[in-house]
């Protein structure tokens, strides 16, 4: 039995898909029903504030686009700028603005929690919002009125250390902080725009496996299963050339403790599913 005490004010933890590039600000072909491939993701992100039910004092965002640091690194800018880390998109997508404030206090608190767990960390006062952050949050909190602090991945991209990072940060959930991990459960950009039947089946099987893997309320067991992700015969076909977009889920799982994950969104792009998970 878990020794954790339920806390009615504890925020959930989310792993959300941020989609491909600046997709909310581009035109896409519509199907016979008048829908684009990204309409469902837009609706999910726009409805997430209401699903959560209350505003946090700040959000700690784990971005799959901040992946090359040797230790987890916290953004400390009070007014983060924009980091347009996508390429060959229309000029107007490089003029987007998301003026949400940062939270240096949250960054300091996160670093203190990591230190208590024996995890070395660093800070970055110049980091702007990358598109793994500003794209989903422009839909989630369109008024840019909730402070955001980003935390990087470690360049090892391994399961164990990222679960440990999440565990260390878990107390933030009881301090009016929402933890959101932003990535993609499917991230093979070469195959994303193709509907090759065998690859679609690989993507479906891996999404089903991942959904089952996060569903255990036993945090140790959940970590053990996630640590075997590369042994899944479909996994590497779904994460090419690397799995940086999957790693934020490991952090979310660590922060979840005994809260089981459940699938709260499942989108499809040319038949290939990608999911969002809520813990707690």
C-alpha positions in Angstrom: 0.0 0.0 0.0 1.3 3.5 -0.9 2.4 5.7 2.0 1.5 8.8 0.1 -1.4 10.8 1.6 -4.0 12.1 -0.9 -4.2 15.8 -1.0 -7.4 17.4 -2.3 -5.6 20.5 -3.5 -2.9 18.5 -5.4 -2.7 19.3 -9.1 -2.7 16.6 -11.7 0.3 16.0 -14.0 -0.1 16.0 -17.7 1.8 14.7 -20.7 0.4 16.6 -23.7 1.2 16.4 -27.5 2.3 19.8 -28.9 1.8 18.7 -32.6 3.9 19.5 -35.6 5.6 22.9 -35.9 3.3 26.0 -35.7 0.3 24.0 -36.8 -2.5 26.1 -35.2 -1.4 29.0 -37.4 -1.3 27.2 -40.8 -3.8 26.0 -43.3 -4.3 22.3 -43.8 -6.5 20.3 -46.3 -10.0 19.5 -45.0 -11.6 16.1 -45.3 -15.1 15.4 -46.5 -16.5 16.5 -43.1 -14.6 19.8 -43.3 -12.1 18.9 -40.6 -8.3 19.3 -40.7 -5.9 16.7 -39.1 -5.3 18.9 -36.1 -8.8 20.0 -35.2 -9.1 17.4 -32.4 -5.8 18.4 -30.8 -6.9 22.1 -30.9 -10.2 21.2 -29.2 -8.3 19.2 -26.5 -5.8 21.9 -25.7 -8.4 24.6 -25.8 -10.6 22.6 -23.3 -7.8 21.7 -20.9 -8.1 24.7 -18.7 -11.8 23.8 -18.0 -10.9 20.1 -17.5 -8.3 21.0 -14.8 -10.9 23.2 -13.2 -8.7 25.8 -11.5 -5.8 28.0 -12.3 -2.3 27.2 -10.9 -0.1 30.0 -9.6 2.5 28.8 -12.2 3.2 25.9 -14.6 6.4 24.0 -14.7 6.8 22.8 -18.4 9.0 19.9 -19.3 9.8 20.5 -23.0 10.9 17.8 -25.4 12.6 20.6 -27.4 15.1 21.4 -24.6 17.0 18.2 -24.7 20.8 18.9 -24.9 21.7 19.9 -21.4 23.9 17.7 -19.3 21.8 18.4 -16.2 18.2 19.5 -15.8 18.2 23.2 -16.4 15.5 25.7 -15.2 14.6 28.9 -17.1 14.8 31.9 -14.8 13.8 34.8 -17.1 11.1 36.9 -15.7 10.0 37.8 -19.2 11.0 35.0 -21.6 11.3 35.7 -25.2 10.4 33.5 -28.2 12.6 30.7 -29.5 11.5 29.7 -33.0 13.0 26.3 -33.2 11.3 25.2 -36.3 12.4 25.5 -39.9 11.0 26.3 -43.4 7.6 27.5 -42.3 5.7 30.5 -43.5 7.1 33.9 -42.5 4.1 34.8 -40.3 4.8 31.9 -38.0 8.1 33.6 -37.0 6.1 36.6 -35.8 4.1 34.9 -33.2 4.2 36.2 -29.6 3.3 34.7 -26.3 4.1 37.2 -23.6 3.5 35.0 -20.5 5.7 35.8 -17.6 8.3 33.5 -16.3 8.6 32.5 -12.6 12.1 32.8 -11.2 10.7 31.8 -7.8 9.4 28.5 -9.2 12.7 27.9 -10.9 14.5 28.4 -7.6 12.1 26.1 -5.7 12.5 23.4 -8.4 16.3 23.6 -8.1 16.0 23.3 -4.3 13.9 20.2 -4.6 16.3 18.7 -7.1 19.2 19.4 -4.7 17.4 17.8 -1.8 17.1 14.6 -4.0 20.8 14.8 -4.8 20.2 15.8 -8.4 22.5 18.4 -9.9 20.8 21.2 -11.8 21.5 24.5 -13.6 19.7 27.6 -14.7 19.4 29.6 -17.9 18.3 33.3 -17.7 18.1 33.8 -21.5 16.0 30.8 -22.7 12.9 31.8 -24.5 9.7 29.8 -25.1 10.4 27.0 -27.6 7.5 25.8 -29.8 7.0 22.8 -27.5 5.9 25.4 -25.0 4.4 28.4 -26.8 2.3 26.4 -29.3 0.2 24.4 -26.9 0.0 27.2 -24.3 -1.3 29.7 -26.9 -4.3 27.4 -27.0 -4.4 26.3 -23.3 -3.9 29.8 -21.8 -4.5 32.2 -24.8 -4.4 35.3 -22.6 -0.8 34.4 -21.5 -1.8 35.1 -17.9 -0.2 32.1 -16.2 3.5 32.2 -15.4 5.5 29.5 -17.1 8.9 28.1 -16.1 10.6 25.6 -18.3 12.8 22.7 -17.3 15.1 20.9 -19.7 15.7 17.2 -20.3 19.1 15.6 -19.6 21.0 14.8 -22.8 21.1 11.2 -21.7 17.4 10.9 -22.5 17.2 7.8 -20.2 14.2 6.6 -18.3 15.7 6.3 -14.8 17.1 9.7 -14.3 14.1 11.5 -15.8 11.7 9.5 -13.5 13.9 10.6 -10.6 13.7 14.2 -11.7 9.9 13.9 -11.7 9.9 12.3 -8.3 12.0 15.2 -6.9 9.6 17.8 -8.3 6.4 16.1 -7.2 6.0 18.3 -4.0 5.3 21.2 -6.4 1.9 19.6 -7.0 0.9 20.5 -3.5 2.2 24.0 -3.9 -0.3 25.2 -6.4 2.0 24.3 -9.4 0.8 22.5 -12.4 3.4 20.2 -14.1 2.9 19.7 -17.8 5.2 17.5 -19.9 5.1 18.6 -23.6 6.2 16.1 -26.2 4.7 13.6 -28.6 4.0 9.9 -28.0 4.6 9.4 -31.7 7.4 11.3 -33.4 8.7 9.9 -36.7 8.5 13.0 -38.9 9.5 11.2 -42.1 6.6 8.8 -41.8 4.1 11.3 -40.2 2.8 12.5 -43.5 2.5 9.0 -45.0 -0.2 6.5 -44.5 1.8 3.3 -45.2 -0.4 0.5 -43.7 2.3 -1.4 -41.9 3.7 1.7 -40.2 0.2 2.7 -39.2 -0.2 -0.6 -37.4 3.1 -0.1 -35.7 2.0 3.3 -34.4 -1.3 1.9 -33.2 0.3 -1.0 -31.3 2.9 1.3 -29.7 0.3 3.8 -28.6 -1.8 1.0 -27.1 1.3 -0.3 -25.3 2.2 3.1 -23.9 -1.3 3.7 -22.7 -1.2 0.4 -20.8 2.3 1.1 -19.5 1.3 4.4 -17.7 -1.9 2.9 -16.2 -0.4 1.3 -13.2 -0.8 3.0 -9.8 2.4 1.3 -8.6 5.0 3.9 -9.4 7.9 1.5 -9.2 6.1 -1.0 -11.6 5.2 1.8 -14.0 8.9 2.9 -14.1 10.0 -0.6 -14.7 7.7 -1.0 -17.7 8.6 2.3 -19.2 12.3 1.4 -18.9 11.6 -1.4 -21.4 10.1 0.9 -24.0 13.0 0.3 -26.5 12.3 -3.4 -26.3 8.9 -2.9 -27.7 9.2 -4.1 -31.4 7.3 -1.0 -32.7 8.9 1.6 -30.5 11.9 2.7 -32.6 9.8 3.0 -35.7 7.7 5.5 -33.8 10.6 7.6 -32.5 13.0 8.6 -35.3 15.8 9.7 -35.2 15.6 10.0 -31.4 13.1 9.7 -28.6 13.4 13.2 -27.1 9.7 13.8 -27.5 8.9 10.7 -25.4 11.2 11.6 -22.5 8.9 14.3 -20.9 6.5 11.4 -20.2 9.1 9.8 -18.0 9.3 13.0 -15.9 5.5 13.2 -15.7 5.3 9.6 -14.6 7.9 10.2 -11.8 6.0 13.3 -10.6 2.8 11.3 -10.6 3.8 9.0 -7.7 1.0 6.6 -7.0 -1.4 8.4 -9.4 -2.1 6.1 -12.3 -2.0 7.6 -15.8 -5.0 7.5 -18.1 -5.4 8.5 -21.7 -7.4 11.7 -21.9 -6.9 12.4 -25.6 -6.0 10.3 -28.7 -5.6 12.1 -31.9 -4.7 10.6 -35.3 -2.7 11.9 -38.2 -3.1 9.8 -41.4 -4.1 6.9 -39.1 -1.2 7.2 -36.7 -2.3 7.9 -33.1 -0.7 10.2 -30.6 -1.9 10.5 -27.0 -2.2 12.7 -24.0 -2.1 11.4 -20.4 -3.3 12.7 -17.1 -2.0 11.4 -13.8 -4.2 12.2 -10.8 
